[in-house]
Structures are given as C-alpha cells and as structure tokens.
Amino acid sequence: MKLKEVLIIEGDASNWQEAISLTADELFNNGCVKNTFKENCILREKQFPTGLPTNVAVAIPHTDAIHVIENAVCILKLKKKVLFNSMQDPNDTVNVDFVFNMSVVDDNKQLQMLQEIIKVVQDSNFLEKAKKMPLQDFKNILQKQWL
C-alpha cells in the first residue's frame, strides 16, 4: 500500500491520549486528516486498545476512513515510554516506545496498512536502532518502503 506521507516526530507525552494527540495533530497539520480524526482515534483506542507487547513495544492507533483525507502514517518516537492498554488483553498495559498512527482513506485497506506496520515493528533490531538514529534517517528508511 502506497502512502502520501510518512511523518516522524519525537516528543514527550504524559499518557496515551497525549501521544495520540501529538501524532493526530501532525497528520492534521500536514493535510492528511480531518479535524475529527484526533477525537475519534482517542475514542477508538478506549474501545479497542492498540498497544503491542513486541520486543520494542508500540501502539498503532487509527480510526475510520471518514476522518481521513490522505493515506499516511505519523510515527512518534517517545522520549519516555507511555502506557497503552494491550491489543491482546485490554486489561494489560504495554509500555510503548513508538506510536504508529495510521490514516487510511479506505476502511478496506486498514488491515493491509496494519500488516505493513507489523512487518516493521516485528524487526526489533531495526526499532532498537531507530530509538537512537536521527529522525530523518528513520524517515528515509520507511519512505523507501511505503512511498
């Protein structure tokens, strides 16, 4: 699946809502999502948590295509880990290093994009390196795969 944008940011968030807000704001500021996107990502995360307890833990928030303008991903490299509820067991929490917020124009393509992200997050060596690499290098690598 081809994307219009791969956005990479670094930041601090005191909770999962702030982490989602940082990524949603970046997607909005780049014209990828509507102003309803952030609120609906947060609502969806409450119902269907997206924390993944991979070796380098991540969360993959998203919402319905009705709130999306362009296919894109915004990745937040957190300065300090943030707790998200687990996708596997919503009663468990996962201390995540990265948030991959995806905006997909077609609801039927969400699974395809999720699979693309899962390929990246399953490569724990790559994510360990990504924690230390400059944001532009991280972006360049993912743009080769996704654009």
Secondary structure, DSSP 8 states (H G I E B T S, - for coil): ---SEEEEEEE--SSHHHHHHHHHHHHHHTTSB-TTHHHHHHHHHHHS--EE-SSS-EE-----GGGBSS-EEEEEEEEEEEEEEBSS-TTSEEEEEEEEEEE-SSGGGHHHHHHHHHHHHT-HHHHHHHHHS-HHHHHHHHHHHH-
